[in-house]
Amino acid sequence: MTSTADATAIVGTPMNRVEGIEKVTGHATYTADVVVSGTTYAALVQSEIPHGTVTADSLRASTERALAAPGVLHVLTPLNCPPLHAPPTQMSDDLPLERRPPLSDLTVQHVGQHMALVVADTLENATAAASTFELAYETAAPQLSARAVLDEGACAGDDDGAIRHGVYQPDHFVKLSEEKLQDSRGADDEPTGAATVSATYTTPLNTHYPIELSATIAQWDDDVLTVHDTTRWITGERMALAAYLGIPEAKVRILSPLVGGAFGSKSFLWMHVALCAVAAREVGRPVKLVLTREQMFSSTGHRPRTEQHLSLVADESAHILSTEQHTLTETSTVAHFCEPVGLSARFLYDSPRLVVSHTVARINYPTPCFMRGPGEAPGLFALEVAMDELAYAAGVDPLELRLRNDTDHDQASGKAWSGKHLRECYLQGAERFGWAQRPMAPRSLRRDGLQVGWGMATATYPGRRMPASCRVTTDASGQVRFSSATHEVGTGVRTVMTQIAADAAGLDVAVVGFDSGDSLFPDAPYSGASQTTATVGSAVHQAATEWRKRLDDMGGRLDGLSPGQLETLSFTTTSDGAADDGPVSQSFGAHFCEVTVDEEIGRVSVTRWVAVMDCGRVLNPKLARNQVMGGITFGLGMALLEQVPYDVHLAQLIGEYYLPTHADRPEFDIGFVDVPDYGLDPVGVRGIGEIGTCGVPAAISNAIFHATGKRLRDLPITLEQLMTPFEDAGGTP
């Protein structure tokens, strides 16, 4: 064993992923790879209309036809599904967990709603039998957009039950009461200023599109349910699934070995998981269900559309006097979710007057949910494009405008930051990019017959930390394993936890392991909101520090310890969340990008990118850089490619969903202001998983304006917009 004095610092080194070899050689086990003896296979039947009622006769006839098909063991429909309970209100009121249990009535609330589950001996037989369903509907007029709800009013029967209609204005984001969705400060009336911007910005439906499809295997052993699932919140899924089924949480075990991407789509329980558990109980055998790619669009969430109106007012010195950001967005009729796009405007720039509002319309569309950078990604698109517009209205450089309006405290709470180095991000990024050579006037740069533009934007995302626990197990061979009910979603969680543990315990990383993905491990929150490293890392750090103290009290070496002494080196610790009375933790960054635009064919290419991030202590530079690169690529898709194509009248999916590929990758220059933030946690870290996306679409849009003179405020930016002749575009320098 290596002692503290002998150990080489592990934290801060670019260590390879501990499961990297398994992944690249195909030996890594994901949910769909798990083999359970006696498994049967399920296929979903989904609705084809956005609103109405399915007829009982068509369900009965389709069920009889499916049951007669080869290999079919059971068919679940609203007519025979055992009654499921509603989820606990503390989950459905703040989180996008559906209030209405699946198959609980005959009403249809959106295209793709689960109408039946067919279980057979093989996947082929289940799929074939499901395809024989022919459902008839009594259709009702759907409301398919927020504007339709505003124009038409709430549908009949609006109440506070499982199915709701109309619009509402939520007070705060999820359970974070301090993250106000309706907020104001300063004077009632907007002031008059030397420079103003007032414009509307829109973002479309986006979907997560992870590489790994959602998959579930449910198995009952007497009254104990074991579920293998592609989830990034195993403890929350255990709670929700127990509630739906009406059984104790202690009777549910959730296993999620590795998650192949999620971006929010696997943050909590979706309805197909509950149906899989019910079906397994009905047939008395394990049931496996893997969603198709098309089913992922309607069954595992999406980023809802937003319509944002921004108003900025600045004085003659380009100091902001007033900021307003009003958002209209959407959720389903069966669940709550609000895309919190206005949160960043509350604190990002010094603004004596602020008004932020969010209005949510319930529409006949599947339930939306968290998607990488929820709120900040679409919200900063609008805010940062508006800032670029304000810079031109005030006649100052876009970077200079941001420097002049930088603030040294959190205006929303009045508290100090636990650590803020945004100014360093601006200045370092500008120097690395060569921003000083940027001409102010649009259409000033040209290369190889193409228009060239330079744009920039600010990035920000909260630093969060919640309570978590960690178990340590030490064996006689000198292996020390740490475990927590968290998840490896492809971001390198197992790797950085191993580094934290080895560093704090003074051990060689070769004798340290970290286990996750099992609800039997000590509790941890969901892997999302860029909090896992700070949250679980704090618990791991605490456990490793205590482990080292106990070992030192026994002489400092494992050699020769008795079984009783070894037992004292196996224990569980719990780490608290962030202190309520502590400083505010927020990560910051700056994006600088270059684009080329071929106006003859409407093609834009992002050719160069510089990003400098202030995310506290960097535990693994290799993984951190990889995370930011992935986030930028994610934002590039959001800016130029991604929107869910659907028929606006029927809500049916049409066309294809385009994503960026390696051919769209710019030249990356990623840097960090590597200053630990011990105001949030003992490790000094803040989350890095989402900030890379935040601000990216705005930087691209601003660069396109610099290249073409066209001010584009609607995402994604399309070739039709880029081919519009400049003199007809309405954009002005």
Sequence and secondary structure as in RCSB ss.txt:
>XXXX:A:sequence
MTSTADATAIVGTPMNRVEGIEKVTGHATYTADVVVSGTTYAALVQSEIPHGTVTADSLRASTERALAAPGVLHV
LTPLNCPPLHAPPTQMSDDLPLERRPPLSDLTVQHVGQHMALVVADTLENATAAASTFELAYETAAPQLSARAVL
DEGACAGDDDGAIRHGVYQPDHFVKLSEEKLQDSRGADDEPTGAATVSATYTTPLNTHYPIELSATIAQWDDDVL
TVHDTTRWITGERMALAAYLGIPEAKVRILSPLVGGAFGSKSFLWMHVALCAVAAREVGRPVKLVLTREQMFSST
GHRPRTEQHLSLVADESAHILSTEQHTLTETSTVAHFCEPVGLSARFLYDSPRLVVSHTVARINYPTPCFMRGPG
EAPGLFALEVAMDELAYAAGVDPLELRLRNDTDHDQASGKAWSGKHLRECYLQGAERFGWAQRPMAPRSLRRDGL
QVGWGMATATYPGRRMPASCRVTTDASGQVRFSSATHEVGTGVRTVMTQIAADAAGLDVAVVGFDSGDSLFPDAP
YSGASQTTATVGSAVHQAATEWRKRLDDMGGRLDGLSPGQLETLSFTTTSDGAADDGPVSQSFGAHFCEVTVDEE
IGRVSVTRWVAVMDCGRVLNPKLARNQVMGGITFGLGMALLEQVPYDVHLAQLIGEYYLPTHADRPEFDIGFVDV
PDYGLDPVGVRGIGEIGTCGVPAAISNAIFHATGKRLRDLPITLEQLMTPFEDAGGTP
>XXXX:A:secstr
   TTT    TTS    TTHHHHHHT    GGG   TT EEEEEEE SSSSEEE HHHHHHHHHHHHTSTTEEEE
E TTT        HHHHTTS   SS TTSSSEE STT EEEEEEESSHHHHHHHHTT    EEE     SHHHHH
HH   TT SSSSS  SEE  SEETTEEEEESSEEES SS    SEEEEEEEEE  B    SS  EEEEEEETTEE
EEEE  S HHHHHHHHHHHHT  GGGEEEE       TTTTSS  HHHHHHHHHHHHHTS EEEE  HHHHHHHS
  B  EEEEEEEEE TTS EEEEEEEEEEEEESSS     TTTGGGTSS  SEEEEEEEEEEESS      SSTT
HHHHHHHHHHHHHHHHHHHTS HHHHHHHT  SB TTT  BBS   HHHHHHHHHHHHTGGG  SSTT EEETTE
EEEEEEEEEEEE     EEEEEEE TTS EEEE S    SS HHHHHHHHHHHHHT  GGGEEEE SBTTSS   
 S TT HHHHHHHHHHHHHHHHHHHHHHTTS  TT  HHHHHTT EEEEE    TTS B EEEEEEEEEEEEETT
TTEEEEEEEEEEEE B  S HHHHHHHHHHHHHHHHHHHHT    B TTT  B S      GGG  EEEEEE   
  TTT TT B   TTTTTTTHHHHHHHHHHHHHS    BSS  HHHHHS GGGS    
